[in-house]
Each structure stands twice: as structure tokens, then as C-alpha cells.
């Protein structure tokens, strides 16, 4: 029955990895967009 853990675990781990990568890309794009709209003043 160990194969049930593999059948269920591998797709869940892969889905988590993909969603995590998409989240970090979204956060990076949002930071870039904010910097373009509101440039920080450098002293």
C-alpha cells in the first residue's frame, strides 16, 4: 500500500511547488510594478 502514498504525495508536492513558484513570481512582479509607479528617492 506504500504506492498510494506515492500516487497521492507526488502530485500534491508538485502542485505545491508550482503554486509556490507562481506566488513568488507574482510578488516579484508586484514589487517591480510598485517601484516603477512610485520610484524611491535616493539621498
PyMOL commands that set and color helices and strands:
alter all, ss='L'
color gray80, all
select helices_A, chain A and resi 2-37
alter helices_A, ss='H'
color red, helices_A
deselect
rebuild
show_as cartoon
